[in-house]
């Protein structure tokens, strides 16, 4: 088996399905003890040859409800979790394009070892080197402590800084695995897509990637210091720690901190209690403002969403089955005041036969997912080319309730339909869709442009036309899909 020298020592992996695989490589020091809630530090070096045949620990988290659906399990987790994994066709001097996957999970769940995320298909079909990684989650990765514990200033974006540290490792080491550090594409879904968008506006990540694909997440999920402090205050109170007593806080165990997380729900729908925060350190300004200012000038971007993102979340909404138009208006008023009536009426006028459940899912999908993707493309458009997509395939599983739900595109992007049959369904047309998406992502990683012979010509995004690739069993170009609702949503939600 090939032995590869990294910046900190030699590693030995294994071969599977014609691909060289290296698992559980440390890219930063374990953030435990005095390093808890500190920026990632360089990984310690080692002597001899380190076996890279098992995934590293998953990051500290509670049980991930979607893990079984995605073919994974819930192994033990740890604060010692800053590890990455590499799939490569060969460890040679070929300088292949590199794709770095950032997993989702609402910034509180997930791991890079999920079977859907394995890089074998990209390596075999595209001659691409694939990297997946773990990063700090929840209160260990996104708890803004600096205003209550000045010694821990900067803690609110540690998960993002971990991702940047992994990209630095890729820059330093990936050539030894057959990759090109000058051709790196980051891609991710949900909180992973949000991480991609945030990294586009993060100074510490500048220059570490040339392409970015944000799936069902962009650069809009970002807290203010005030909002982040509300979350921190509640968690610290649950721990019984006085503000400023850093020693007492550091003495708490991982499980005590996880158990201290309060439930954060609004209107029956889970919120994002932990997310990047404009802290004046890792994020001096909102990522979108940084992107507009050219923080990632020259980076090529794909961004898009699924047509019915919110159906995935309806199962955790106890009011969903009993929704009425009046209740929808009440929910909207909580966000935009009386103008929520205008928004609800606008959607109802265009969808007179929709059930309240369908109407709410469409509004929430647009507000939380579709509009942020448009904002990201608009912000980057003066500084680098972009492409927009809309995924519309509707899965028949669970009686068709999910439709084109959140996360449904992932098995098509990775071309792992066999692994995801219980989610995507079966049928010969599904492979046609997988070929279209998978090869578009490969073309983008290889040449900075997603066009390939298996899809219609995909024009670059520009605000005047907003050309969008519709990915389904038949693909086509749409012009400004949903434009009638986009304008009112943008006016009310920014």
N, C-alpha and C positions, 0 to 999 in steps of 0.2 A: 504494500500500500504506500502511496505517496506521502512523504513527510514534507511539511511546509514550514518555513521559518517566518514567524510573525515578528513584530517589533519587540515582543516580550519573551519569546521562546518558541520552540518547535512544537507543532501539533501533528497528530496522525489521525485521519478519519477512516472512511471505508467507502466501498463502491456499491452502489445499488442502482439497478436499471440503467446501467451505462453511464452513471453520473457519479462524480466524486463528491462525497458528503462529509462535512465537518460540523459537528454539533457542540454546543456549549463552550464556545471560545469566549473568555472574558475580554470585554472592551473597556472596562473601568474597574477601579477598586471596589470591593464590596462596601456599600454605604451603610455600615453598621457601626455601633458604638459612637465615637465622636464624629464619625462621618455621616450619621443619620441627619437628614435635612441639610446636607451640604452639597455644593456643586460636585459633579462627578470628578474623581481624581484618577490619574493614570493607574492602570492595572499593574500589580506587582509582577516582576519577571519570575521565571522558573527555570530550573536546570533540567537537563534531560529532555525527554519527549512526553508531551502531555497527550493523553488519549482524548480524542474529540469524537466520541461515539455515542454520547448520550446528551439529550437536551439539558440545559441548565435549569435551575429552579425557576418556577413561575414567580412573578412579583406578588408581593403581599396583597391579598384580596379576599373577599368573601366568595361564596360559591357563584360561579358564572352560569346563569340560567340557560344560555344558548350553547354551552360547550358540547353537550351531548348531541344536539341537533347538527353541530358542525363537525361531528366525528371525533371529538376529543374526549378527554376525561378531566377530572378535577384532582390532579396530583397535589402533594403538599406544596405550599408556597413559602417564600422566605423573603426577608429584606435583602439577602444576598442573591440578586437576580440579574445583574447587569451582564448578560451573556448574549451572544449572537450565533447564528448558524449560516453556513455557506453551502450552496449547491453549485457545482461548476462542471462543465464538460471536460476540462483538463487543467492541470496546474502547469501551465507552460507560458510562453511569451506572446500569446496570441492577442492580448489586449482586447478582450471582449467587452461589450457593453455590460453594465452592472445595473441591476434593479434591486432596490432596498425597500422591502415591504414593512409598513408600520401598522400593526394590528389595531382594531377598534375595540369597543367595549365601554363607551361612555366615560372614558378616562379612569374607570375604577375596576374594570375586568379585562381579561384577555391575556394572550401570550403568543409568542412567535412560533410555538410548536404545534399549533392546530393543524390537523392533517390537510385541510383545504389549502393551507399556505405553503406547503412543501414546494420547492422550486424545481422539481424534476422536469415538468413539462416545458417550462421556459428554457431550461438548459438543453433539453433534447430537441425542441422544435425551433428555438431561436438562437442557439449557440450563445446563450446569455448566462452570466454569473448572477445568482440570486442570493440575497442576504435577508434573513428575518431576524428580529431582535425582541428582547424584552426591555421595558423601561419602567421606572417607578410609577405607581398608580395611586389614585385616591389620596388619602392623607399623607402618604409618603412621597408623592410626586407633585401634588398640586395644592398643598395646604399653605396658605399665605400667613406665615408666622411673624414676619418682620415687625409689624406694628405692635404686637403684644410681647414679642421676645426679640429685642433688637439684635442679639447675637446670631439669630437665625434668619436675618434679612436675606431675601432672594430665594426662599424655599418654595414660593408659589409656582415656579416654572421648572422644577427639577426634572419632571418627566420630559419636557421639551429639551432641556440641556442634556439629558441622557441620550436622546435621539441624536443631537448634534455631536456628542462624544462618539457615538457609534459611527457616524458619518466621518469623523476624523480618523477613526480606526480604519474605515474603508479606504480613505485617502492614503493612509500610510501603508496598508498591508495588502490591499486586494490584488495588486499586480502579481504577487506570489501565487495567487489562486487563479491566474489566467485572466484577470479583469483589468479594465482600463479606469484608473482613478479620475481621468478627465472626461469620462462618459458615464455619469451616474444619474439614474432616474429614481426618485423617491415616489412611492405610491402607497396609498392606504385607503381604508374605508371607515365611515362613521367617525369615531374619535381619531382613527388613523388618518382619514381624509382631513379632519380638522387639524391634526398635527402637521400634515403636509402644508396646508394653508398657513398655519402659524409659522412653520419653518421658513416659508417664503418671506415672512416679515421679521425674522429673528436675526439680529446682527451676528450671533455666534455661528450661524449656519451659512453665512454668506460665502459663496464660492465653492461649497462642498458638493453641489449637485448641479446638473445642467438641464434636467427635465423633472417635471412634477405632475403627478396624476392624483387628483382629489376626487374620490368616489363617495358621494353622499355625505360630504363634510367639506367645509371650506375654511375661511379665515375669520368668520363672524362669531364663533363661540369663544368669547373672551370676557373675563370678569373685570370689573373695576376693583380698585383696592377696597372701596367701601363694601361692595357686595361680597368680596372674598373674606373680609373681616367678620361679616355676620356668620359665615360658615365656621370660621376658626373659633369665634367666641363660643358658639354652641358646642363644638367638639371639646374644647378645652374645659368648659364647665362640666361636661359629662365625665371627663377624666378626673375632675376634682383638683386641678392644678391651678395655682394662682398665676396670673400674667406676670412675666418677668422671671419666674422660677424655672430657668432653663434646665437645671440639674434634675428637677422633679419630672419635667416633661421627658427628658432623655431616658429617665429610669423606667418609664412605662414600657411594657412589653408590646410586641407586635400585635398580639391578640387583644390586649386591652385597648389599644388604639383603634383597631378595626371594630371592636364591639362598641366603642364610644361614638361611632358615626351615627348621627341622628338620621331618621328617615326624612327625605326631602321629596315631598309630593305637593303638587298644586293641581287642583281640578281633576284629580284622579290620574294625572299623567306625571311620570317621573321627570324631574328636572335634572340639570347637570350641576350637582353641588361642587364638583371638582372639575376645573378647567383652567386653561392658561389665564394669567392675570397680568394686566398692565401694571407692573411693579416698579418701573423706573430703572430696573437692572437688566435682566434678561430681555424684557420687553419694554424698552423706553417709551414706546407709543403703541397704539393699537396696531396689530399686524396689517390690517387693511391700509392704514395710513402709511405704514412703512413700505408696503408694496406699491402704493401709489407714488411714493417718493423714489422708487427705483431700487429698493433694497436687493431685489433679485433680478436686476437688469440682465437681459439676455437669456433667462431661463424660459424654456418652452413649457406650456401648461395645457393639460386636459382637465376639464372639470365637468361633472354632471351628476344626475340623480336618477332615482327610479321613480316610476310614475305614481306609485302608491306607497311611499315610504312608511306612512304612519300605521298601516294595517298591522305591522309587527308589534306595535306598542299598544294596540287596542286591547290585547289580552290582559294587560296590567291596569286598565282603566275601568274601575268598578261602575262608573256612570255611563260607559259607552253604550251598552245595550238600551238604556233608557233615554238617550239623548233626544232633545227636541230642538226646534229652531230657537225657542226662547232660551234654552240652556246654552246653546252655542253663542247667542248674543251676550249672555252673562259672562261666559268665559272670555270673549273678545274684549268686553268692557274692562276687564281686569288688566288688560295689557295696553289698550289705546283709548280708554274712556268711552265717551258717547259715540265716537267715530267707529267703534266696533259694530254699531248698528248698521252703519253705511257699508262696512266690509261684508257683514253677513248678508245684507240685502243684495249686494252686488253679485255674490256667488250664487245666491238663491235664484236671482233673475236669470242667470245663465244656465242654471241646472234645476229647472222647475220640477223635474221628476226624481231627483236624487233623494235618497233617504237622508235623514239627519246624520246618520253615521257616515255615509259617503261624503256628505258635504263637509263635515268636520275633518275627515281624513284629508280631503283635498286642500282645505284651507291650511291645516297644520303642515302638510307636506310642502306647500308653497312657502310658508313663512319660515319654517325651520330648515329646509333643505334647498329648495329650488332657488329662492332669492339669494341666499348666501353664495351659491355657485356662480350666479350671474355677477354678483358684486366682486367676486374674486377675479373672474375673467375681465370685467371692466377695469379693475384696478391694475392688472398686469398688462393689459392690451397695449398701452403705449411703450412698454419696455420689453416685450417679447411676444412671439406668436402664441395663440391659444386655439383650442378646439372645444366645442361644447357637445355633450351627448345627453340623450334621454333614453333610459332602459325601460321598455314597456312590456316585455314578455310576462305573462301571468301564469303562475304555477298552479296546477290543478290539485295539489295536495291540500289536506285539511278542508276538503269540500270547496276549494277555490276561494276561501275566505281571505287568503293573504294577497291574492292578485299579484301585482308587481311590487313586492314588499322590499323593505330595507334588507340589505345584505344579499338579496337574491342574485345579484350580478356576479358575486365573487367566484362561484364555481365555474362560471363561463369565462371570466378573466383568466383563471388559472387552468382552465380546461381539465377540470377534475370532476366531471359529471358523475362518474361511477361512485365516487366517494360521497356525493351529495344527493343521491337519488331520492331520499326521503324528504328533501326540501325542494328540489327542482322538478321532480317527476321524471318520466321517461318518454322516449319517442325519437324517431330519426331526425326530426327537424331541430332538435335541441343541439345536435352536434354542429349543424350549420351556423347557429347563433354563437356557439362556443368558438368555432373557427373564426368568425368575424371579429369578435372582441379580442380573443387571445392574440390573434395575428396583428390586430391594430396596436395593441400594447407593445408587442414585439417590434413592430415597425417604428413606433415612437421611440423606444429605447435605442434602437439601432441607428436611426437617421434623424430623430427629432421631428418626425412627421408621421401621423398614424395611418396615412393612406396606404392601401395595399390592394391587389387585384380582386379580392373577395368582397369588397364593399363598394357602394357608389362613391364618386369623388366627394371627399369630405372637405369643404372649404374652411379656411381659417375663420375664427370668430372675430366679428367686428360689430360694434354696438348698433350700427345703422340697420343691419339685417339679422344678426343673431342666428346665423345658420347653425343647425343642430342635427347631429346624427341620431336618428332613432334606431336603436338596436332592438331587434326582435327576430323572429324566424325569417322575416323579410326586413331588410334595412332600407332606410330612405332618409333624405334630407328634408327637415322641416325648417320653416322660416319663422323665428320668434314664437315658438310654441307657448301657448298660455300668455301671450303678450297682453291680452285684455285685462287679465288679473294682475299681471306683473306690476303695472303702473300704480294701481291702488295699494297693493301690498307694499311696494317700495315707499310710497308716500307715508303710509301709516307706521311702518316698521323700520324705515331707514335703509 
